[in-house]
Amino acid sequence: MGTPAGKRKIKTKYKLPTLNWVALKPGQVKGTIFSEIDDENIHKQLDFVQFEDDFKLGISRVNIDKVDGKSSPGHGRKQTKKQEFSLMDANRNRNVAIARKKITLTDEQIFGAITSLDVSLLTIENVDLLSHIVPNEQEIKAFRQYESSDKSPTALSPADRFMLQLSSIEKLQQKLSIMLFIGCFNDNVKHIEPQACALKAASKSLMSSEKIKRMLEIILAYGNYINSQRQGGAFGFKLQSLDALEHVKTSDKKQSLLHYIAATVTAKYPQVESFPKDLISLDKASSIAVDQLQADIAELEKGMALVTKEYQTRSAKNILTRAATVLGEFIDRTEGIIHSIKKEFEEAKEAYEKAVTYYGEQPSQTSPQTFFGTFLRFISSYKKAAEDNVKREQLRMVEMERTKKQEEKKKPVEKGAALLSELKTTLKGRDDSQKIGKEEIYHGALEDILSNLKTKPYIRSDGARRSQKRTGNNLVPAISSAEHV
């Protein structure tokens, strides 16, 4: 197919929405998949009546001036679209419209829920949406001027009409803040409380563990032994020094100082090996930012103060509304919780500062991530070193067993070699009279030798002979060698 001709315009029964695509120009289609397809053929195969009914905008029909060359009755005049204008800029108007569309409640339900602080009707997600589109001072001023001009709100865009009603709610931002605080309170408590508990537990475990104390003692001993010649003895070390234990290697580079320490602990101080079990909640505590945790608790107190103030204001006016009831019940239920969390945090912070100081660090310069993270890395490295030692010992035992088997295989060979050596020595020691000369070898010589052996005993190279010989089943006393002289 060549360059496609211009596409025909399709007349629809209803006004349809717009698909915001980026269309290719005719010259850009060549060589693409679109040059090989024909949408006109699809149009012939499909019935778009139902499609139009499903996608039509409103109920007005599209103006069709001519049908079959004739004017359509009643459609000679072009319908004018109702003009709406906005007191907000285009982007602001669009954002408000998007936020409003996400809230499925009616305007009356939204405004009623805000007035009564009803977070069961207006969800926290919706309250958060509204808190981001609260009318600012400039917009409130514009809406007030518009109302005073006696102009109809219906002339405004839907987003403007919604914002106009929002701007009429007294202390809107404060009410939305209270609703957010009430709705998010349980989640905030669940986030803050475990952090305070973890910080406290991890700090106290480091303070009370005798095993980690003994481990540092062993490390200090080895460190002083290595460094005393050049640097002199040390009374302690910074926790960051634990990371250096892996970098000190043996001469053959196969082991580190940490491997050696782990082996020493296993052999001499087995009760210390389980020191990681003494240290609890290190992982959780290492992810805590004390300043942020303190700020979160301060936000709880600030929110509670806002709720209390609003409740006291309503109570002073003797206004028994749904909102006043919600505030009173919330205060009764949560006031003790906030006090408990604050106390827990203060205890956790104190325990943390004591632990950091106890290990020779400065609380003001050491974060939980650094402090607890150092112990986490050391535990991980120590476990790996201990595992390496076990594997190395297993390999050593396997090698010993292999060597032992090889030595056992060599024993029969060595025994045979010894016998062979003795035989060679024996043969060399025999005198010439016992040897057979070449001239004595003749036909039948072997038979004569065997016959002679039956009547003469075998004489060894050392002159000794067997004490007895067997003839048949009877033992015959051997003739002494003297009788054969």
TILUMMI-142201 format. One line per 5 residues: for each residue x, y, z of C-alpha. Coordinates in nm, 3 decimals. Example, Ala and Ser with C-alpha at 12.3 -4.5 7.8 and 13.67 -1.06 7.14 Angstrom:
1.230:-0.450:0.780  1.367:-0.106:0.714
% end
This chain:
0.000:0.000:0.000  0.123:0.351:-0.076  0.062:0.667:0.116  -0.295:0.648:0.245  -0.555:0.894:0.125
-0.733:1.123:0.368  -0.970:0.949:0.608  -1.343:1.012:0.571  -1.531:1.189:0.846  -1.790:0.978:1.025
-2.116:1.142:1.123  -2.238:1.018:1.461  -2.586:1.029:1.606  -2.466:1.157:1.944  -2.176:1.362:2.064
-1.904:1.122:2.179  -1.604:1.170:2.409  -1.255:1.240:2.274  -0.970:0.990:2.273  -0.654:1.188:2.344
-0.413:0.995:2.126  -0.118:1.118:1.920  -0.206:1.048:1.558  0.048:0.961:1.291  0.068:1.181:0.984
0.014:1.013:0.646  0.387:1.026:0.570  0.467:0.853:0.900  0.250:0.550:0.831  0.459:0.414:0.545
0.651:0.101:0.645  0.459:0.060:0.969  0.200:-0.196:1.071  -0.067:0.066:1.002  0.013:0.058:0.631
-0.101:-0.306:0.630  -0.441:-0.264:0.800  -0.775:-0.122:0.687  -1.005:0.014:0.956  -1.269:0.099:0.696
-1.326:-0.272:0.653  -1.387:-0.302:1.027  -1.642:-0.022:1.012  -1.838:-0.224:0.755  -1.837:-0.532:0.979
-1.949:-0.367:1.302  -2.272:-0.203:1.418  -2.191:0.113:1.612  -2.544:0.188:1.729  -2.496:0.031:2.071
-2.150:0.182:2.090  -2.291:0.531:2.050  -2.561:0.467:2.310  -2.299:0.353:2.559  -2.055:0.639:2.500
-2.285:0.932:2.427  -2.228:1.252:2.618  -2.555:1.374:2.770  -2.875:1.324:2.574  -2.842:1.588:2.303
-2.806:1.471:1.948  -2.536:1.598:1.718  -2.665:1.860:1.475  -2.703:1.717:1.129  -2.779:1.990:0.879
-2.849:1.771:0.588  -2.966:1.414:0.549  -2.982:1.278:0.196  -2.943:1.631:0.064  -3.244:1.767:0.260
-3.258:1.995:0.558  -3.352:1.825:0.884  -3.656:1.982:1.048  -3.595:2.139:1.385  -3.216:2.137:1.347
-3.158:2.439:1.136  -3.029:2.646:1.427  -2.696:2.562:1.592  -2.740:2.486:1.963  -2.522:2.694:2.186
-2.345:2.533:2.480  -2.422:2.677:2.819  -2.131:2.894:2.924  -1.973:2.825:3.266  -1.686:3.017:3.414
-1.447:2.962:3.704  -1.308:3.185:3.976  -1.003:2.957:3.991  -0.726:2.904:3.740  -0.756:2.611:3.499
-0.517:2.376:3.681  -0.675:2.441:4.019  -1.022:2.387:3.873  -0.914:2.058:3.717  -0.754:1.931:4.040
-1.062:2.016:4.244  -1.284:1.841:3.989  -1.066:1.527:4.001  -1.068:1.519:4.383  -1.444:1.571:4.394
-1.504:1.289:4.149  -1.313:1.047:4.376  -1.557:1.110:4.660  -1.876:0.915:4.596  -2.086:1.101:4.854
-2.320:1.385:4.767  -2.227:1.743:4.851  -2.479:1.744:5.135  -2.332:1.424:5.284  -1.978:1.565:5.262
-2.065:1.893:5.429  -2.275:1.719:5.696  -1.992:1.477:5.780  -1.743:1.764:5.815  -1.976:1.959:6.040
-2.038:1.657:6.268  -1.675:1.531:6.246  -1.809:1.196:6.126  -1.512:0.989:6.008  -1.735:0.682:5.973
-1.918:0.845:5.681  -1.636:1.049:5.532  -1.337:0.814:5.518  -0.985:0.921:5.608  -0.883:0.895:5.241
-1.159:1.139:5.149  -1.073:1.374:5.437  -0.712:1.373:5.315  -0.829:1.461:4.962  -1.033:1.752:5.093
-0.748:1.878:5.309  -0.543:1.927:4.990  -0.806:2.139:4.813  -0.919:2.364:5.099  -0.997:2.711:4.957
-0.718:2.960:5.023  -0.771:3.317:5.137  -0.768:3.458:4.783  -1.027:3.207:4.666  -1.250:3.263:4.970
-1.242:3.639:4.902  -1.337:3.581:4.537  -1.628:3.354:4.633  -1.756:3.609:4.888  -1.749:3.886:4.630
-1.933:3.665:4.383  -2.206:3.587:4.638  -2.246:3.956:4.727  -2.300:4.041:4.361  -2.624:3.838:4.364
-2.502:3.631:4.071  -2.637:3.276:4.041  -2.401:2.995:4.153  -2.530:2.787:3.863  -2.322:3.002:3.629
-2.007:2.865:3.794  -1.834:2.539:3.702  -1.917:2.233:3.917  -1.576:2.258:4.085  -1.638:2.624:4.172
-1.981:2.549:4.315  -1.832:2.278:4.534  -1.554:2.508:4.657  -1.808:2.785:4.717  -1.993:2.559:4.962
-1.669:2.440:5.124  -1.562:2.799:5.186  -1.880:2.859:5.383  -1.790:2.596:5.649  -1.656:2.765:5.961
-1.301:2.662:6.062  -1.287:2.413:5.774  -0.912:2.342:5.794  -0.927:2.287:6.170  -1.218:2.046:6.142
-1.046:1.846:5.869  -0.728:1.831:6.084  -0.929:1.701:6.379  -1.095:1.439:6.158  -0.756:1.327:6.025
-0.618:1.303:6.376  -0.914:1.103:6.506  -0.921:0.874:6.202  -0.546:0.808:6.200  -0.498:0.787:6.577
-0.499:0.406:6.607  -0.258:0.364:6.315  -0.023:0.626:6.459  -0.023:0.452:6.797  0.050:0.118:6.632
0.343:0.279:6.453  0.491:0.466:6.751  0.444:0.227:7.042  0.639:-0.074:6.901  0.933:0.155:6.817
0.958:0.281:7.173  0.934:-0.075:7.306  1.203:-0.203:7.066  1.441:0.081:7.151  1.399:0.014:7.522
1.433:-0.366:7.493  1.743:-0.356:7.272  1.918:-0.104:7.497  1.847:-0.299:7.814  1.959:-0.629:7.659
2.299:-0.478:7.577  2.327:-0.346:7.930  2.244:-0.677:8.099  2.422:-0.935:7.883  2.719:-1.095:8.057
2.805:-1.292:7.745  2.862:-0.989:7.523  3.070:-0.843:7.803  3.290:-1.154:7.809  3.311:-1.148:7.428
3.444:-0.791:7.430  3.683:-0.895:7.702  3.826:-1.173:7.482  3.851:-0.934:7.187  4.032:-0.677:7.401
4.278:-0.943:7.514  4.367:-1.046:7.159  4.379:-0.685:7.045  4.619:-0.587:7.320  4.832:-0.892:7.248
4.867:-0.790:6.885  4.907:-0.416:6.936  5.099:-0.388:7.264  5.440:-0.411:7.096  5.373:-0.108:6.874
5.091:0.082:7.041  5.089:-0.035:7.398  4.797:-0.185:7.586  4.445:-0.040:7.556  4.176:-0.026:7.820
3.893:-0.046:7.568  3.800:0.026:7.210  3.535:0.199:7.001  3.260:-0.025:6.874  3.359:0.047:6.514
3.675:-0.155:6.591  3.463:-0.471:6.574  3.449:-0.429:6.196  3.829:-0.447:6.179  3.853:-0.799:6.322
3.787:-0.950:5.980  4.069:-0.755:5.818  4.351:-0.891:6.037  4.469:-1.206:5.857  4.696:-1.498:5.945
5.023:-1.540:5.758  4.871:-1.776:5.504  4.575:-1.540:5.462  4.332:-1.826:5.525  4.195:-1.704:5.857
4.115:-1.373:6.018  4.149:-1.265:6.377  3.773:-1.310:6.409  3.809:-1.676:6.302  4.068:-1.722:6.572
3.855:-1.552:6.835  3.554:-1.765:6.738  3.766:-2.080:6.765  3.891:-1.970:7.105  3.538:-1.908:7.228
3.427:-2.250:7.106  3.718:-2.427:7.273  3.761:-2.226:7.593  3.441:-2.030:7.652  3.155:-2.230:7.501
2.901:-2.056:7.726  2.975:-1.729:7.542  2.887:-1.868:7.197  2.517:-1.802:7.246  2.566:-1.429:7.313
2.346:-1.328:7.013  2.044:-1.477:7.190  2.090:-1.229:7.474  2.059:-0.931:7.240  1.695:-0.878:7.143
1.516:-0.634:6.910  1.844:-0.506:6.761  1.708:-0.521:6.407  1.396:-0.318:6.488  1.587:-0.074:6.705
1.844:-0.007:6.434  1.575:0.138:6.206  1.450:0.391:6.463  1.522:0.762:6.441  1.488:0.895:6.795
1.426:1.254:6.681  1.153:1.143:6.442  0.994:0.924:6.706  0.994:1.217:6.946  0.839:1.438:6.676
0.566:1.179:6.612  0.476:1.177:6.981  0.473:1.557:6.980  0.226:1.544:6.690  0.002:1.316:6.896
0.009:1.566:7.180  -0.058:1.853:6.941  -0.353:1.673:6.787  -0.495:1.589:7.126  -0.462:1.954:7.231
-0.655:2.059:6.920  -0.931:1.808:6.994  -0.948:1.914:7.360  -0.968:2.283:7.269  -1.250:2.223:7.021
-1.439:2.016:7.275  -1.399:2.280:7.545  -1.518:2.551:7.306  -1.832:2.357:7.221  -1.893:2.264:7.586
-1.867:2.626:7.695  -2.147:2.715:7.454  -2.360:2.429:7.590  -2.408:2.303:7.236  -2.482:1.931:7.254
-2.416:1.832:6.895  -2.302:1.514:6.730  -1.955:1.667:6.694  -1.931:1.744:7.068  -2.024:1.384:7.150
-1.761:1.248:6.910  -1.492:1.469:7.062  -1.582:1.383:7.422  -1.583:1.008:7.360  -1.252:1.026:7.175
-1.082:1.218:7.457  -1.202:0.971:7.721  -1.076:0.678:7.516  -0.734:0.806:7.410  -0.602:1.050:7.669
-0.453:0.771:7.880  -0.299:0.605:7.573  -0.102:0.916:7.481  0.024:0.952:7.838  0.137:0.587:7.838
0.318:0.620:7.503  0.496:0.934:7.613  0.614:0.765:7.931  0.731:0.459:7.735  0.930:0.677:7.498
1.098:0.869:7.780  1.204:0.541:7.942  1.327:0.407:7.606  1.529:0.720:7.535  1.687:0.708:7.880
1.776:0.339:7.840  1.926:0.408:7.496  2.144:0.693:7.619  2.268:0.480:7.908  2.354:0.192:7.677
2.541:0.414:7.432  2.738:0.573:7.715  2.800:0.228:7.867  2.973:0.116:7.547  3.195:0.422:7.532
3.003:0.625:7.274  2.840:0.969:7.278  2.455:0.961:7.272  2.436:1.299:7.097  2.664:1.178:6.818
2.546:0.817:6.785  2.223:0.719:6.612  2.042:0.389:6.679  2.123:0.288:6.324  2.495:0.325:6.391
2.492:0.186:6.744  2.272:-0.121:6.700  2.389:-0.167:6.340  2.745:-0.224:6.463  2.632:-0.512:6.684
2.420:-0.659:6.403  2.720:-0.663:6.168  2.942:-0.816:6.436  2.690:-1.093:6.510  2.662:-1.172:6.140
3.040:-1.178:6.091  3.096:-1.385:6.404  2.841:-1.647:6.298  3.005:-1.674:5.958  3.350:-1.709:6.114
3.221:-1.984:6.346  3.066:-2.165:6.048  3.393:-2.134:5.857  3.574:-2.292:6.150  3.333:-2.585:6.158
3.375:-2.642:5.784  3.752:-2.616:5.816  3.753:-2.873:6.097  3.531:-3.105:5.895  3.769:-3.081:5.600
4.062:-3.150:5.832  3.894:-3.464:5.966  3.816:-3.582:5.613  4.180:-3.525:5.513  4.304:-3.717:5.820
4.078:-4.009:5.737  4.199:-4.012:5.378  4.562:-4.005:5.489  4.499:-4.289:5.734  4.347:-4.506:5.461
4.638:-4.435:5.231  4.883:-4.540:5.503  4.690:-4.860:5.566  4.709:-4.942:5.195  5.087:-4.891:5.202
5.145:-5.141:5.486  5.101:-5.469:5.283  5.323:-5.326:5.011  5.592:-5.234:5.260  5.564:-5.577:5.426
5.606:-5.747:5.089  5.904:-5.527:5.011  6.066:-5.628:5.343  6.016:-5.998:5.268  6.157:-5.952:4.923
6.458:-5.772:5.067  6.512:-6.058:5.317  6.488:-6.317:5.041  6.745:-6.131:4.835  6.976:-6.117:5.135
6.924:-6.489:5.197  7.005:-6.582:4.843  7.316:-6.371:4.845  7.435:-6.549:5.163  7.416:-6.900:5.023
7.754:-7.065:4.954  7.847:-7.180:4.611  7.822:-7.545:4.713  7.449:-7.507:4.741  7.417:-7.343:4.405
7.361:-7.537:4.088  7.614:-7.481:3.817  7.531:-7.467:3.448  7.711:-7.797:3.390  7.477:-7.967:3.638
7.169:-7.875:3.441  7.068:-8.170:3.218  6.758:-8.348:3.105  6.580:-8.481:3.417  6.779:-8.265:3.658
6.458:-8.118:3.811  6.323:-8.465:3.891  6.652:-8.558:4.059  6.648:-8.240:4.269  6.293:-8.304:4.387
6.382:-8.664:4.468  6.687:-8.547:4.659  6.476:-8.301:4.864  6.263:-8.588:4.987  6.562:-8.751:5.147
6.762:-8.439:5.249  6.637:-8.151:5.464  6.633:-7.792:5.336  6.934:-7.607:5.472  6.887:-7.227:5.520
7.157:-6.976:5.456  7.227:-6.943:5.827  7.295:-7.317:5.857  6.976:-7.396:6.041  6.725:-7.654:5.916
6.376:-7.758:5.993  6.349:-7.980:6.294  6.105:-8.217:6.128  5.982:-8.321:5.790  5.658:-8.473:5.681
5.641:-8.803:5.497  5.285:-8.889:5.413  5.080:-8.858:5.730  5.367:-8.950:5.967  5.613:-8.712:6.128
5.971:-8.837:6.085  6.244:-8.701:6.313  6.483:-8.488:6.114  6.836:-8.609:6.070  7.086:-8.376:6.221
7.300:-8.183:5.991  7.606:-8.348:6.138  7.515:-8.684:5.983  7.539:-8.529:5.636  7.881:-8.389:5.682
% end
